[in-house]
Every structure is written in structure tokens, then in C-alpha cells.
């Protein structure tokens, strides 16, 4: 069983930065694609960013491209989401997810196997 634990969320002002971390247990992290999703109140869960198992490829939603950066440290079994220039519309619960090694449809939540509980990010205007 793989466990994912997010941290780093909080309350910030518009324009501020936050770095989310997702620490994973188990020996499968280095062979897993990883993704970040978010869900705002009353809205559906949406794709934010994803990174391939090697870290060589990254993918972003248009709404965060240029502001967010996903990265991973396979030695620490951790994936990160650096969020800069935060906007009130970024307010949501952010969750990380682990998927198959060669998962190609990164934007689809249904393909990910393991999920964390999520961490709240609130951006005030």
C-alpha cells in the first residue's frame, strides 16, 4: 500500500508563494507518474500539474502555466508544487496522486492509483 501525505498549504495573500510537498511511502515512488489536482468548493476536481516518473517531462494546466512548477526528488520519495503569483482563484484543496510509470493521460484523475488527503490553500485578495 502506498500512502501520500501533502503538506505546505495555508492562508496567503494574492501574489504570494507557497510550496506544497507530497511525501510518499512505499518503494514505488521512483517508478510512478505523479500529479497534483485541486478542488474548490462547489467545483469539480481539476488537473493542476503532473510529472513523469523520471522527472524528465512535466505538464501543466493552462491556468497555472508560468506560475506553478512541479518537481520531484526520487531520493526523498517526494513531489513538490511550487506556486508563485498566487491568485484568489487558486483557492482549493490540493491533492497529490500517484499513477502508473508510463501513464500518458496525465490530466485524467481516473488513471491515478493512489491519492493523498489533500492540503488547503487559501488565497485572499
C-alpha positions in Angstrom: 0.0 0.0 0.0 1.3 3.4 -0.9 0.5 6.4 1.3 0.7 10.0 0.2 0.8 12.9 2.6 0.6 16.5 1.5 1.9 19.5 3.4 2.6 23.1 2.9 -0.8 24.6 2.4 -2.0 27.7 4.2 -3.6 31.1 4.0 -1.7 33.6 1.9 -2.3 36.9 0.1 -2.6 37.3 -3.6 0.8 37.5 -5.2 2.4 35.3 -2.5 4.1 32.0 -3.0 3.7 28.5 -1.4 5.4 25.2 -1.9 3.4 22.1 -1.4 5.1 18.8 -0.7 3.8 15.3 -1.1 5.7 12.7 0.8 5.1 9.1 -0.2 5.7 5.8 1.4 6.5 2.5 -0.3 9.1 1.6 -2.9 7.1 2.5 -6.0 7.6 6.3 -6.0 10.5 6.4 -8.4 8.5 4.4 -10.9 5.3 6.4 -10.6 4.0 9.3 -12.5 2.8 11.9 -10.1 0.1 14.5 -10.4 -1.4 17.4 -8.5 -5.1 18.1 -8.6 -7.2 20.7 -6.8 -10.9 21.1 -5.9 -12.5 24.3 -4.9 -15.8 24.4 -3.0 -18.7 23.6 -5.3 -16.5 22.8 -8.3 -15.2 19.6 -9.8 -11.7 18.4 -9.2 -9.3 19.7 -11.8 -5.8 18.9 -13.1 -3.0 21.2 -12.0 0.3 19.6 -12.9 2.0 16.3 -13.5 5.5 14.9 -13.8 6.8 11.7 -15.3 8.4 9.0 -13.3 11.9 10.3 -14.3 11.1 13.9 -13.9 12.0 14.5 -17.5 8.5 15.6 -18.6 6.2 18.0 -16.9 2.6 19.1 -17.7 0.5 22.0 -16.5 -3.0 23.3 -16.7 -3.2 26.5 -18.7 -4.5 28.3 -15.7 -1.2 27.7 -13.8 1.4 27.6 -16.5 4.2 30.0 -15.9 3.3 30.4 -12.2 3.5 26.8 -10.8 6.4 24.4 -11.1 6.2 20.7 -10.3 9.3 18.8 -9.4 10.3 15.5 -7.7 13.1 14.1 -5.6 13.1 10.4 -6.0 15.7 10.0 -3.3 13.3 11.6 -0.8 10.1 10.0 -2.3 8.7 13.5 -2.5 7.0 15.5 -5.2 6.7 19.3 -4.9 4.5 22.0 -6.3 6.0 25.5 -6.2 3.2 28.0 -6.5 4.1 31.6 -7.3 2.0 34.7 -8.0 -1.0 33.1 -6.3 -4.4 34.3 -7.1 -7.7 34.1 -5.2 -9.0 31.6 -7.9 -6.2 29.2 -6.8 -8.0 28.7 -3.6 -8.8 25.0 -3.3 -7.8 21.7 -1.6 -4.7 20.4 -3.4 -4.2 16.7 -3.6 -1.3 14.7 -5.0 -1.7 11.4 -6.8 0.5 8.5 -7.9 -0.1 6.8 -11.2 1.5 4.1 -13.4 5.1 4.6 -14.6 4.1 5.1 -18.2 0.8 6.9 -17.6 0.3 9.3 -20.5 -3.1 10.8 -19.9 -1.9 13.0 -17.1 -4.9 15.2 -16.9 -7.4 12.4 -16.1 -7.8 11.8 -12.4 -9.3 8.4 -13.0 -5.9 7.0 -14.1 -4.1 7.7 -10.9 -4.0 4.9 -8.4 -3.2 6.4 -5.0 -4.3 9.7 -3.6 -3.4 11.9 -0.6 -5.8 13.5 1.7 -5.2 17.0 0.4 -4.0 20.3 1.9 -6.0 23.5 1.9 -4.6 26.5 0.0 -6.5 29.8 0.6 -5.5 32.9 -1.3 -7.0 36.2 -0.1 -7.4 39.2 -2.3 
